[in-house]
Amino acid sequence: MIYEKIVRPLLFKCDPEKIHEVVRFFGEHLGWVFSYLNSKAHHPCKLQLLNLKLKHPFGLAAGFDKNGEMIPFLEFLGFSFVEVGSVTNKAWSGNPRPRIFRIPQDEAIINRMGLNNRGAKAVVENLKRHRNFIPIGVSIAKTPDPSIRSAKAIEDISSTLRAVAPHCDYVALNLSCPNTCEKIWDYDDQWFAEFFQEISLCNRPWKRPLFLKISTDMPESDFERISKWPLGGLIIANTTTSRDNLSTPLTRLDEIGKGGLSGRPLLQRSTKLITAARTIFGTNFPIIASGGIDSPETAAAKFTAGANVVQIYTGLIYKGPSIVKKLSRSSFDRDIL
Ligand SMILES: Cc1cc2nc3c(=O)[nH]c(=O)nc-3n(C[C@H](O)[C@H](O)[C@H](O)COP(=O)(O)O)c2cc1C
């Protein structure tokens, strides 16, 4: 309540990326304090998803801690797992600013960050720095350099996998970023066959579960194609480029321009995709839900559709850090585990 009534109106007066940088600065530089506090806390693991032992089913989605700089802080907030990234092989500055926009009428965000990150090598150094008590995933993507294409794209993503796999518990393949000029999803079946052959080879020494993150805009018919790939699970789903059914005036949306929309408006469409995936992949296939979760009710919709665990991002911005504890308590009340 205090966050929504007092803190949020103040924060929302400032540039979203500036606020994020301030949070990142404190999260990173006070990391050792949070590490110490986390080491004193005791949270029994109640849920297992593949190799991931979780204290509850609520994690942080990719994009908040792109470089793995805030993990002890995020663990302190109560997340049961954190997905770092998306990380690319080469450091990448992303798109010009401004590139994050809040649209409060829809409890949503539009971002066109464009995969800004410090590159796999720097992220690995951050991952090595702290002892974590929760599982860490790393989301990897192709360096958005348009000259890296076809076979070079496979080499680029594989290099990132080789770098991060020894230092994380699962790897998420982000092939669904709407904010870069290339659309990997449009590559042909031959490319995907070679890609997964190479990725599986690089992952062999580490055996990290490979999760594929799909777009909210992906047609359900694409699940047939995905079902042939050697995946450990799916993350459903990334942001959408659609602007349908929003309350924000069109003039404001035009002013903002391109980008991936996240938050409340994603809820229905991404939940429908989970239901479709469950039908095709069966009951034992791990599904991580992402998209529009900001309350115990919206999380419950994901579990009902067939998600095993959920991730939040935009809900954290709109509801504040207390949302994590509120969700984790609700999971115990509802006996989800
Ligand atoms: C500012 C911002 C940056 C993001 N960056 C990434 C990213 O780098 N990689 C990724 O896989 N998803 C990224 N996402 C998508 C989120 O991980 C999440 O899938 C999406 O926002 C839907 O969840 P939400 O409605 O809870 O925000 C980003 C989202 C936002 C708002």
PDBQT file of the ligand as one rigid body, heavy atoms in Angstrom, charges set to zero:
ROOT
HETATM    1  C1  LIG A 401      12.633  -3.347 -19.508  1.00  0.00    +0.000 C 
HETATM    2  C2  LIG A 401      12.495  -4.787 -19.890  1.00  0.00    +0.000 A 
HETATM    3  C3  LIG A 401      13.597  -5.487 -20.364  1.00  0.00    +0.000 A 
HETATM    4  C4  LIG A 401      13.489  -6.825 -20.718  1.00  0.00    +0.000 A 
HETATM    5  N1  LIG A 401      14.585  -7.485 -21.171  1.00  0.00    +0.000 NA
HETATM    6  C5  LIG A 401      14.502  -8.811 -21.445  1.00  0.00    +0.000 A 
HETATM    7  C6  LIG A 401      15.657  -9.536 -21.860  1.00  0.00    +0.000 A 
HETATM    8  O1  LIG A 401      16.760  -9.001 -21.942  1.00  0.00    +0.000 OA
HETATM    9  N2  LIG A 401      15.504 -10.865 -22.135  1.00  0.00    +0.000 N 
HETATM   10  C7  LIG A 401      14.297 -11.507 -22.035  1.00  0.00    +0.000 A 
HETATM   11  O2  LIG A 401      14.232 -12.711 -22.299  1.00  0.00    +0.000 OA
HETATM   12  N3  LIG A 401      13.196 -10.847 -21.633  1.00  0.00    +0.000 NA
HETATM   13  C8  LIG A 401      13.270  -9.527 -21.342  1.00  0.00    +0.000 A 
HETATM   14  N4  LIG A 401      12.159  -8.851 -20.930  1.00  0.00    +0.000 N 
HETATM   15  C9  LIG A 401      10.854  -9.568 -20.876  1.00  0.00    +0.000 C 
HETATM   16  C10 LIG A 401      10.558 -10.080 -19.454  1.00  0.00    +0.000 C 
HETATM   17  O3  LIG A 401      11.509 -11.025 -19.052  1.00  0.00    +0.000 OA
HETATM   18  C11 LIG A 401       9.176 -10.723 -19.383  1.00  0.00    +0.000 C 
HETATM   19  O4  LIG A 401       9.174 -11.915 -20.135  1.00  0.00    +0.000 OA
HETATM   20  C12 LIG A 401       8.070  -9.823 -19.916  1.00  0.00    +0.000 C 
HETATM   21  O5  LIG A 401       8.256  -8.510 -19.454  1.00  0.00    +0.000 OA
HETATM   22  C13 LIG A 401       6.680 -10.316 -19.496  1.00  0.00    +0.000 C 
HETATM   23  O6  LIG A 401       6.562 -10.411 -18.104  1.00  0.00    +0.000 OA
HETATM   24  P1  LIG A 401       5.901  -9.235 -17.194  1.00  0.00    +0.000 P 
HETATM   25  O7  LIG A 401       4.546  -8.935 -17.775  1.00  0.00    +0.000 OA
HETATM   26  O8  LIG A 401       5.852  -9.819 -15.813  1.00  0.00    +0.000 OA
HETATM   27  O9  LIG A 401       6.818  -8.069 -17.300  1.00  0.00    +0.000 OA
HETATM   28  C14 LIG A 401      12.241  -7.508 -20.589  1.00  0.00    +0.000 A 
HETATM   29  C15 LIG A 401      11.142  -6.804 -20.072  1.00  0.00    +0.000 A 
HETATM   30  C16 LIG A 401      11.251  -5.478 -19.728  1.00  0.00    +0.000 A 
HETATM   31  C17 LIG A 401      10.045  -4.754 -19.179  1.00  0.00    +0.000 C 
ENDROOT
TORSDOF 0
